């Protein structure tokens, strides 16, 4: 895991990044700026249990590609889940919390992931571990309102103007952050429909 100090505000941005693209960079940059983060961990996962593993490029290749497209020194590309043999986000967050007392973490996800968030293993535990920042994505702006997570944790939603306070807000807490959106997707890149 990247080095952090107590009191820091750190974003956790996980994904397959298969391949990483400018849309991922945009989400990371929006999160860094709007949440006023000291650091963002770009967590390249060994594999997503909800996605087809046969299409997955090797982990070291996805790490290398991620490092090439992120030039902000506060963004730390890491794949620590593989070292700890962690497969599910709930376990990743529990591990991060246990190993980094006193650090203020916030889980970052694209609005497109919110649609299926209730399918993630122990999704409610994820929401109870760290606050969540949902970053707008094309075609997903309205989907967040009808998602099971948004309905279940409606009481914990924070105003977007309070985004800088989110990392230091006890979970459950979440906000939806509007901003520039990229139409790029890893699936479209893999399918040859667009270039990265």
C-alpha positions, 0 to 999 in steps of 0.5 A, spaced: 500 500 500 502 507 498 505 510 504 500 515 508 500 519 514 495 520 519 490 525 518 490 525 510 484 525 506 485 519 501 481 517 495 480 509 493 479 508 486 478 501 484 477 498 478 479 493 472 482 498 468 482 493 462 484 498 459 485 504 463 483 510 459 482 518 459 475 517 462 478 514 468 483 519 469 478 524 468 474 521 474 481 521 478 482 528 477 475 530 479 475 526 485 482 529 487 479 536 486 472 536 488 474 532 495 480 536 496 484 529 497 491 529 499 492 523 495 488 518 491 490 510 490 488 508 483 487 500 485 488 496 479 484 489 481 486 482 479 479 481 477 472 483 478 468 477 480 462 481 476 466 481 469 468 476 464 476 474 466 477 471 459 478 478 457 482 481 462 489 483 460 495 481 465 495 485 471 502 487 470 500 490 463 494 494 466 499 497 472 504 499 467 498 502 462 495 506 468 502 509 470 503 511 463 496 515 463 497 518 470 502 524 471 499 527 478 504 525 483 498 525 488 495 519 484 499 512 486 497 506 482 497 500 486 495 493 486 496 491 493 490 486 493 494 481 489 499 481 494 494 480 500 489 475 495 483 480 496 478 479 491 472 483 494 471 490 495 468 489 502 475 485 504 479 491 501 476 496 505 476 492 511 484 491 510 485 498 508 482 501 514 485 496 519 492 497 516 491 505 516 488 508 523 487 515 523 487 516 515 481 519 512 479 514 506 473 515 501 471 510 496 470 513 489 466 510 484 463 512 477 456 513 477 455 507 472 458 502 477 452 505 482 447 502 478 449 495 479 453 496 486 447 492 490 450 486 486 457 487 489 458 482 495 457 485 502 455 492 498 452 495 505 458 493 509 462 497 503 457 503 504 458 503 512 466 502 512 468 509 508 464 515 505 463 514 498 463 519 492 460 517 486 462 521 480 458 523 474 459 518 468 455 519 461 448 515 461 448 514 468 446 521 471 439 519 473 441 512 474 443 514 481 437 516 483 433 509 482 439 505 484 438 500 490 444 503 494 441 511 493 434 508 495 437 504 501 442 510 503 438 516 502 438 518 509 446 518 508 446 523 502 450 529 503 450 535 498 455 536 493 457 542 495 460 539 502 464 534 497 471 537 501 468 534 507 466 527 505 473 524 507 472 526 514 465 524 515 463 518 518 460 512 514 455 512 511 455 518 507 455 519 500 455 524 495 454 525 487 459 529 484 457 532 477 462 535 472 465 534 465 464 527 463 468 522 458 464 517 453 470 513 453 469 506 456 474 500 457 469 495 453 468 500 447 476 500 447 476 492 447 471 492 442 475 496 437 469 501 437 473 507 440 481 508 441 484 510 448 
